Amino acid sequence: QITFENSQFLQAIELNENFAAATYEPVQDRESKALMLALVENPNDYADHIQLFSSNVILQVVYSRRAETVKDRCIQVRFVVPVTISSDWNSC
């Protein structure tokens, strides 16, 4: 049964989802353009380009940070090397 409170809650969730999608869209757009350019310039390194794309979307949304290469320390620490909680984790 949908009550007035439930309907307000559902509307708030929908507004937050729309806001989040609108917030992330420019990040995804910018990174997809960078990915396409990298693939055109150096198609043989496609795996690195795709890893950089996905890592940068996450880094920008979560940490407001962008990496220039897949060799960036934060990508290595957070996404590539299995890590135990250490000082490296928080320094990126």
Buried (B, 14 or more C-beta within 10 A) or exposed (E): EEEEEEEEEEEEEEEEEEEEEEEEEEBBEBBEEBBEEBBEEEEEBEEBBBBBBBBBBBBBEEEEEBBEEBEBEBBBBBBEEEEEEEEBEEEB
